[in-house]
Amino acid sequence: MNNAIADQIKEMLVENLRIPENILTYDSELFGDEIGLDSIDSIEIVAGIDTLFGIDMTGAEREHFQSIRALTEYVESKQG
């Protein structure tokens, strides 16, 4: 996993979705009991990934949104 990409995604989540940085790890479950994001938040994630990396996540499978690690791996797979 590319930590530089992961850190950019984490920063975007903290800024755009106001998730406290101290509770957000690379493996935190973004949707569900741990962080508790919802479908509206997923739209913000799609927009953030597009802005940061120029990658369209529209229609991406749900598993790509589960954690910062999963988002990072998705971005890496689309960049390479």
N, C-alpha and C positions, 0 to 999 in steps of 0.2 A: 504494500500500500504506500502510495506517495503521500508523505506527511504534509508537504507543502499544499497539495490540493485539499487534503483533509482539513488543514487549518483554515484555508480560505472558506470552505463550506461551513465549518464551525462558526467562524466570524460572521458569515452571512446569516446563519440561523439565529445567532445571538442578537444581531442588529435588527434584522427584519421581523423576527417572530418573538423577540424579547424573552428568549429563554435564558435563564441565569447561567452564565458561563461555568460556574462552579459545579453544576449538576450535569453538565453535558460532556459525555466522553465519546470516543470514537464508536463505542459499541452500545451506547444508550438506545433503547427502543423508542424511536420517535413517535410512533403511533401506537396507542395502547396505554397501559397503566403508568409506565415510567415517566414519559415526557407529556403525553396526552394531546398530541397534535390531532387536527381533524382535516376533513377534505378541503376546507378553505386554505388551511396552512399548506397543503400539498401544492396548491396553485402558486403560492409564494415561493415554494422550493423550486418549482419548474421555472418560474421567472428568474429567480436568483441564479440557477445553474446556467440558464441561457445568457444572462448578463455577464457572469464571471468567465464562462468558458466557451460561449457560442454553441452550446449543445442543446438541442431541443429534446426535452424529456416527455413531451406530450405523447400519451399512449404507452409509456414505459410500464412494465409490469410492477405490481405492488411491492415485490421483494426488493426492488432497487431503492425504495424509499424508507426501508426499515431502520437504518442507522447512518451515521456519517461514514462509516466504513463501506456500507453498501453503495451509498451515493458516490463515494470516491472511486470505487471499483467500476461503477457505471461510467463515470467521466473518463477514467483511464481507458476503458474498452472502446469508447467512442473517439478518443484522441489518437489512438495508435493504429 
